[in-house]
């Protein structure tokens, strides 16, 4: 062989290796490498996502402060600063010092940006300053690279109720009121500031609050050595500045940025690595692991030294001050997807979450903070029951029931309001439904929010579900009379089903239907967001909001065939004329529909993937003998409404609830009724999904021959035995095991279709 031939062969081999290298590297990517925090940065009418850097469920969560007037964060043209904890923000600048936001803001470019869960970097183009940061649970580490031979400044600012204080030349501290109490921060610099200037009345932009406020400000001047990066380490606390300093010292003890970054990456690698997938496309893996990252943003337990559940022994360490509190305002949505997912991955965190509610009950006599004050329902009942029913019982269930019963008997159901019973609640207790206003009746109940209204039908349906949860907990603690009482209340959904119109519809306090069949419009009835009768959604969605008793709902609708026909129509029903909105007249368009229902995004017919009350609906075909339609619809929703770009989330992610739905559905199952330890099977998108449970056991879902076309289940086995039903229990996976699904391009309409194969329901238990 000539030298020329040898050279050509070596060259071809080298080119082939280079061509194959990207594919090889793609297989070696860690789950964290798939995450793109910019997915969803353009919102579907409501809130976009942010490229948050944080650790799972941690207090410290930061992203750039961008142009306040531009709601869709990904489209914002300028950066105005970076969060520093405790309400403080900081903006590095060079050249002449500026204090007006329009003058110190800088253009930035996503092509010059690095966004990961554990690290963020960007170039401030106006100043040619490179910014990067990483985090721990309660601390952050910034590095700023200033241009050579230019004045270097950091502008620190806080809102009007905040305070800032330089603590010598190398530290700054302060605090600000935040949701649930005051937050404190303490920060240190690698270099001393050479001079500073402070004042009050500074204009402070805040993109997430969509407004500006005046507050204190400090400009600190620095002279970093040529080529050196100015470092800022800071800690936060809900107790004190001293505690913030201790948090910083404990979590980021030195100035080794790369080590802090590596530690944060390691935390995410471990967390995301609990679910390992094979197969699927590069885009699907990106969407999946980004969704898993988003699902771990909240609920945040405010872990402090006063009530710190140690990651080692999970004991409570009292030290006074604030308690170990859950974030309020989340359970209306998060009980549906986020908490069931977390129970799979980190049940001890869920036990701690339940314990935190019991601590609240001990201190205040109320098990609130459940999302009730921010939405509707007492859904802490779902959290307690789901945790206990799935076998995680290291909490005082008798005390929990005491609190749940008090919620059900003494706390109002009025939306967005905490407090004692109102006349509306007495109607629910006495007649079994929450009353709507009668025609021409003017609201006289002072507790009703003028914007949120009564939401009468939704309140009845969600309360009936909570009553079922409370009944099941009553059974656990051996309260047979209470069980019978609350189980009767769990049937209250039947009281608002109007068979003449075929929808859940409002009743007035006298027990009469608010509308005649000719007047009722299931698409538009209820005013803006449907809030007179529903919650952000319309009658099409809430008619299926009977998670505890799908079989009973099927009976109300006249049997399985009619129920399936109603579901089919939900996914195809288009926009009809307006009801009660003379400004628009009839013949409504999609534009008018979304202005009327801005939460109903991600539309397929009247189905709205963008909001939580819809999430269980595609899985309801499993209960009516046509699970192949669940498989078809779940795949359709994931394909249409979830992508790996800035428009990739179909609605308000609600700190990870939407994302949790995707994670569960992509794996191939979902929980229609949290509190019942049952998983409803859908259609997985990966060849194999391995879930490492908290006990170290592994549960594997294998979808043989799966593809975009092969989305239908032909047959199944669970732990080696044939499975002819579209559901399985938590007990089936708690000690590890395997679900094997044979997939194909056409539906097997016989699989899981018999009445006996349907998942459990209250009416069939």
N, C-alpha and C positions, 0 to 999 in steps of 0.2 A: 504494500500500500504506500502510495507516494505521500510526501509531507503535505502536499496540497489536499489530498483526500482526508488525511488525518485532521488537518485544520478545519476542513468543511464539516466533518463529523462532530468535532468538538464544538464548533460554532453552533451547529444545529441543536446539539444536546444542551448547550448553554441557553439558547433561545427558548427551547422547550421547557427547561427548568424555570426560566423567568416567567414564561406564560402560565405555568402551573402554580407558581408561588402564591399568587393572590388567593387561589382556591384553597391551598393548603393552610395559609394563614387564617382564612375565614373559618376553617374548622377548629382552629386553636383559640379563637377569640373567647375571652371570658364573658359571662353574661353581662357584666358591668360595661363592657366595651360596646355592647349593642345599644345602650341607652342614649337617647337623643332628647335632652330636656326641652328642646325647642318645638317638639311636637305639640300641637294645640296652641301655639302662641298667637294664633289668630282665632278669636272666639266665634262661635255660632250665635250671634246676637248678644249673648251675655258675657260671662267672664272667660278670658283666655287663661292659659297656663303661664307660668313663669319658669325660667331656667334656674330652678332652685338648687342651691348647694346645701345639703344637709345630710345627716345620718338618719337611719330609720327611726321615726317617731321622736326625733330630738327637738330640743327647744330652739337651738340656733338654726335658722333657715334664712338664707340670704340670696338675693338676686339684684341686679342693677336697678336703680331708680331711673326710669325713662320718661320721655316726654309726657307730662300729665294729661294733655288733651287727647292723646292717642290711646284709646282703650285697648286696642289689639297690640299687645306689647311687642310682638315680633315686627310690627310695622313702624314702631317708634324710631325716629331718626336720631335722637340725641340721648346721651346719658347725663343725668344731673347729679349723680352721686351713688354711694354704695351704703347699704345698711350696716350699722355698727352695733346693733343690740340696744335695748333700753330706749328705743325711739330715736337714738342718735344716728345721724347720717354723716358721711364724710366724702369730700370730693377733692382729689389731688389736682393741682393746677401748676402751671409755670408761667413765667413772665409777670406782668403787672397783676397784682391781686385784685380780684373782683368779688363782689358780694351779691350781685343781682343774678338770679337764676338764668335769665336769658343770656347774660354775658359770660357766665362761667361754664354753662353746659357745653358739651363737646359732641360732635358727630362721631358715630362709630359704625362699623361695617361687620355684618355677620361673617363675611369671608375672612375677617381678621379676628375672629372670636373662637374660643374653645369652651364648650359647655359640656360638663359631665356631672354626675351626681355628687362627686367629691371634690371637684376642682373647676374653677372658672378663670379664664384669661381673656382680656380684650385690650385693644389699642384705642386710647383716647386721641383721636386724630388731630384735634385742635392743638394739643400740646405735645404730641408724640410721646405720651406717657404710657408705658405698659403696666397694666393692672392685673394682678392675679391673687386668688385667695382659695383657701381650703378651710375645713371646719372640724370641730369635735362636737360632742353633744351640747355643750354650753359655752363654747368658745370658738373664735375664728382667728385666722392668721392671714393678714394681707401683706403683699409686697408691691411696692411701687418703684418702677425704673424711670427716673426723670432724665430728660435730655441733658447732655453735658453743657456746662457754662451757662446755665439758666437758673433763675430764682425758682425755688421749690417751695410750694405751700400745700397745706392740707386745710380745707375749710370744714370745720365741725359745726353741725347745726342740730337743733332739737325743736320740737313743736312748743307751742306757747306754755303748756303746763310742765315743760321739762326744765332741767338745769344742767349746766356744763361747768366743770371746774378743772383748770390745769393743776395737776398735783406735782409741782416741780417741773423741770424742763423735759422729763422723759415719760410723763404719764398724764392721762386725763380721765375723769370720771363724771358720772351724772346719772340721771334717772328720768323717767317719764311715765305718766299714767298709760296703761295699756289695758286691753280687755281682760277683766278678771283681777286687776290689781296693778300695782306699780312695778315696773321693771327697771333694774339697775344695771349699770355697766362699769367696767374698769378696763382701761387700755394702756398699753406701754409701747414706746417707740425704741427702735434700735439706735437712733441718733437723738441728741437733745435738740429741742427747738431753740433757735437763736433769738427769736422774738415772737411776740404774739399780740393780738388785739382782740378784744371781746366787746360785745354790745348786745342789746336786745332789740326786738322789732324787726328782725331779719325775715325776709320772705323765704319760706321753706317749701319746696315742691314735694308732693307725695303722690306718686302715680296711682297707688292702689286706693287711695282715698279720693282721688279725682278732685282735689282741691288744694289750695295753699293756705298755710297758716303762718302767723308770725311767731317767732320764738327766739331764744338766745343763740348766738353764734360766736365762734372763736376761729380766727385765722392764725395758724401756727406756721412759722417760717423755718426752713431747714436748709442745711448745707451738706448734703450727702457727698461723700468722697466720689471722685471720678470712677464711674463703673459700678459703684455700690448701689444696692437696692435698699430703699427705706422700708423697714418692716414695722408692722403694727399688729400686735397681738391683743385680743380683748376677750373678756369673759362677761357673761350676763347672769343675773339671778333675780328671783322674785322676792328675795329676803332683804338683801342689803348690798351696798357697794363692797363691803368687806367680804361678803360671801361670793360676789362676782369675782373678786380678786383671787379668792381661794379656788374657785372653779377654774379660772385661767391657769393658775399655778399647777393644779392637779392634772389638767387635761392637755395643756400645751406648755410644758415646763421649760422649754428652751427655744432658741431661735433657729432650729433646724427645720426649715420649711419643707424640704423634700421628705423628711421623716414624717411630719404631720400629714402631708399629702398621701404618703404611702399607707399610713395607718387608716386614714379615711377610706382610701380605695379598698383596703383589706376588709373593712367592716362591710362595705357594699358587696364585695365579692362573695363573702360568706352569706349575707342575707339573700342576695339574688340567686346564689348557687343552690339554695334549697330546692329550686325547681330547675331541672335540667331537661332540655328538649332536644330532640333529633328530628331532622327533616324540616319541612316547611321552607319558605323562601327567606332570603336575607331580609326582605322588608317585613315579613311576618315575625321573624325573631326580633327585629328592631322594635316593632309595635308592642310585642309581648313583653319584652324586658323593660321597655319604657313604662308600660302600664303597671308592671310589678313595682317598679321604682316609685311611681306616683301613688300606688296603693299604700305605701309605707310612710306617707307624709303625715297623716293623722289617722286616728285620734292621738293627740299628744297628751301624755300624762306629764304634768309638770313636776318632774322629779327633782327634788331638792333635799338637802341634808335633814330638813325637819321631818320629812316622811319619805325617806328614800328606800324604795324596794330594791335591795341589793341584787345585782345580776347573778350573784353567787348563791345567796341563801334566801332571798326574797323575804327577808324579815323587815319589820318596820322599826326605824330608828328615830325616836322622838328627840326633837331639839327645839321645839317651840317655833313660832312664826307661822307662815302659810302651810297649808296642808298639801297632801298628794291628791291633786284634783284632776279630773278629766276635763278636756276641753268641752265647753257647752256648745249647743247648737249643731250637733253632728248626727245624732242618732236617728233623726227622721229619715235620712238617707242611708247612713252607714250600716244600719242593722241588716240591710238587705244583701249587700255584697261584701263590704269591707270587713266587717266583723267575722262573718263565716270564713273568709279567706284567711284572716289572721288566726282564727281558731285552728286551722289546719297547720299553719306554719309556726305559730308562737302562742300556744294556749296559755302559758304562764302569764303572758302579758294581758290576756283577756281576763284571767282570774284576778290579776292585780287591778284591772279596770273595774271589775265588779266590786272588789274590795274598796276602791276609792269612792264608789257610790255609797257603800255602807259607812265609810268614814264621814261622808257628807250627812248621812242620816243621823249618825251619832251626834254630830256637832250642831245640826240645824233642825232635826226632827223631820226633815223632808228628803226624799230621794229624787230631787229635781236635778237641774243641770243635765237633763236628759234630751235636750233638743226641744222640749216643750215650749220654753220661752222664746224660741226662735222659729218654731214651725207648729205642727200639731201632733197630738198623740203623746202617750206616756210610754215610749218604746224602750225604756230601760227594762221593761218586762220581757221584751224579746231577747235582749242581751243576757239577762239572768237565765232565762229558760234555755236558750240555745247553748250557753256555756255548760250548764248542768246536764242537759239531756245528752250532750256529746261526751260525757264522762269526766268533765273537769270540775271537781266539786270541792276544792279546797277553799271554801268560804262559808260563811254562816247563812245557809239558805233559809232558816227560820226567820232570821232578822230581815233578810231580803224580802221574804213574803210579807212581813209586817209593813215594810215600806211600800211594796207594790199595792197592797190592799188599801193603804192610806191614800195613795195616788188615785186609785180607782173610785174611792168613796168620798174623798174630801177635797180633791184638787180639781179645779175647773178644766173643762175641755175647750174653752174659748181659745181660738188660735192666737198665737203670739202673746199669750198672757199667762202669768202665774198668779195663783191666788185661790181663795175659797170658792165654793160652788156659787153659781149664779142661777137666776130663774131658768136659763137655757139648759143648764146641767140637770136641774130637777125634772125637766121634760124627758131628758135622756134616761134618767134613773126610773122614772115612773112609766114612760110610754115606749122606751126602747128606740128612740131616734132623737137626733139633735135637730131642733126646729129651724126652718128657714123663715125669713120674713114673708108675711102674706102680701098679696098684691096691694100696692099703695100704702103699705105699712111703713112708717118711719122708724128707724132704729132708735130704741129707747134704752137698751142695755149698755151702760157706760163702759163696760169692760171690752166691748167689741171694737177692734181696731178699725178706724174709718177706711183705711185702704185694704186691709186683709179681709174684712167682712167676716161673716159667720162660717163660710165653707161647710155648710151644714151636712151635705151628703158625705163628703170626704171625712169629716170628723166622725160621723156615725160608723163608717166602714173601718177606719183605722182604730177607733175605740173598740169595736167588736173584735178585731184581731188582738189588740192588747188584752182584752178581757179573756180571750182564749188562752193567751200566755199566762195570765194570772191564775186562771182556773187550773192549768197544768201544774203550776208551782204549788197551788193549794193542795192538789193531790199528793205531791211529793212530800209535803209537811203534814200529811194526814189530817186535812180539814175537809171532811166529806160534805158538810153543809155549804161551806164556802165554794167548794168545787162545783156543786150543783148550781149554786147561784150564779157564779161567773160563767159557767158553761151555757146557761140560759142566755146571758147577756152576749155571749159569743155568737149567738144566732141573730143578733139585732140587724145584721146586714139584710135579712129577709124583709125587714120593715120598710126599707127604702127601695126595694125592687118593685117597679111598676110594670106589671105584666101587660098592660095595655100599650105601652110604648116599647117594652123590652129593654129598658135601661134602669140603672140606679138613678132615682129622681128625687127632688126635694119635696118634703112635706112641711106644712105649717103646724103650729103648736096644737091646733084642734084636730090634727090627724088627717086632714085633707091634702090631696096632692096640690102642689103649687100651680101646676099647669094642666090644662086639658090636653089630651093627646094631640089635638090640632095645634096647640100653642107650643108644645115642647120641641126644642131644637137641641139634639144631643151634641152638636158641634159647637154652638156658640152660647148656649144658655149659661148665665152666671156672671156676665160682665167681664171686665178685664181680668184675664187669667182664670176665668170661671169662678172667682173667689166668693161670689154669693153662695155657691153650692159645692164647689170642688176646690182643689188646691193646685193652682198653676196649670191644671190640665182640664180636660172636658169629660163629659159623660161617657164617651167611648172608652177612655182609659179607665176611669174609676168603676165602671160596670164590672170590670174583671178584678177588682181589688178585694178579693175574698180568699186570701192566701191560705187561711186555716181550713177552708171547706170548699174546695173546688168541686167536689162531687155534689155538694148541696147546691152550688150555683148552677151546675149542669142540670140538676133536677128543676130548678126554678125556670130555666130557659126551655124546658120541654124535652130534655134528653140530649144524648151525645151528638146526634146528627144536627140538631138545631144549634147546639153550642158551637160545633165546628163551623157551621155556616156563619155564625155571628163573628167568630174569630177571623174567618176568611175575609169577611166584609170589612172588619177593622183595618186590615192591611191593604185594602183597595179603595176604601171610601175617600172620595175627594172633598173639596171644600164646597160648602153649601151656603145658602143665604144667611144673613145675620139675624140673630134674635135679640131684640131689645137694644139695638144700636142704630137708631134712625139716621145717624150721621153717615152711615155707609150704605144703607138701603139693603137690597138683596143682591144675590149673585156675587158673593165674596170671592176674592182672589187669594192666592197664596200670600201675596204681600200683606193684605189686610189681615189674613189669618195669623201670620207671625207677629204683626203688631198687636193683635188681640191676645195672642198666647206666645209671648217671647220665650217661654221656657219649653215650648213644644218644638224643639229642634230635632234634627235627625229623623225626619219624617219618612215613613213608608205608609201611604194612606193616612189614617189617623193615628197610627202607632208612632210614638215619639221616643226614640232611643236617647234623646238628650236629657231626659229627666227620670228620676228614680221610680216613680209609680208604674212605669212601663216595664221595668226590667224583667219581671217574672213572666210576663204575658207570652212570649214566644214558646215557653216551655209548657204551656197549658194544653197543647195538643196531646201531650203524654197522658193526660187524665181522661181524654175522650176517645181513645182508641186509634189515634193517627199520629204516633210519634215521628213518623217520617216527615211530617210537616214541621215539627219542631226542628228536626235536623236541617231541613231546607231553609227555614226562616232564620235560624241562628247563623248559619253560614252566610246568608244573604246580608244580614245586618252587619256582620264583621267585615265583609267584603266592601260594602258600600260606604260605611260610615267611619271606618277606622283606617287611617293611612299613616305613612311615615313622614308626614310633612307638617307645616305650620297649621294647616286646616284639618289635622288628623284626628281630632276628637269632636264628636257630634254635638256636644253641648257643654254646659258648665260641669267640669270634672268634679266639683265639690270635694276638693282635697283628696281625690283618689277613689271616690265611689264608682264613678263611671269606668275608671281604669280597672278596678277590681272586678267589675262585671266582665270585662274583656278577658282578664286573666283566667277566670273560672270557665268562661265559655270556650276560650281557645283550648283549654285542657280537655273539655268535653263534658262538663257537668255544671250544675247550678243548684242553689237552694231556693226553691219556690217559697217555702214556709220556714223561715228561721224559727227555731224552737222545736221543730220536729227534726230529728237527726237523720234526714233523708236527703240524698243528692239526686237531682233529676238529670238524666242523661241527654246530652245534645249531640253535637258533631265535632269531634276534635279536629284541629288543623295540622297537628304534628304526627309524625310516624310514631314517636315515643315520647312520653312525658314521665319523668321520674321525680316524685315528690318525696323529699326526705323529711319525715315527721320529727316532731320534737324528741321522741324517744329513740331516735336513730333508725327506726324502721323505714323501709322504702315502699311506697305504693306506686305502681307503674301502670300507666294507661298506654296500651299499644293499639294503634289503628293500622291494621294491615291493609296495604294497597290504597292508603288514603291519598287523595289529591284534590285539586279544585273541583274536578268532576265527580270523583268518588267520595261523595259526602253522605251517602246513605248507609245505615247499618244493615248488614245482611244477617249477621248472627253475632252472638257475644258469649263470652265465658267470664266468670268472676271467681278468682282464686281456684281455677281449674274446673269449675262446674258450669254447666250451661246456664245462661242467664236469658230468660225470655220476658223480662220486664224492663221498662225504660227508667229504672231507678235502682239505687242501692243505698245502704245505710252507712252511717259513720263507723259503726262497729265493724263493717266489712273491711275498712281500710285502716282502722286504728292501730293494728299490729302489723301493718304492711300487707302486701298482697299484689294482685295483678288483675286489671280489667283488660280483656282482649276483645277488640271489636274488628270484625271482618267488614270492610267497607266496599261499596260498589257504586256504579254510576246511576242505577235506577233503584227506586225505593222498594224495600221488602215490606209491603203493606201489612203482612201478617205478623211481623215481629213486634212483640209488645202491645198487640192491639186488643187483646181480650179484656173484658171488664175486670177480670181477676188480676190482670197485670198492671192496672192503674196504680199510681202512687197513693199512699194513704191520705185520707181526708177526715175531717171531724165527723162527718155523717156516716163514715164507713168504719169507724174505729170502735 
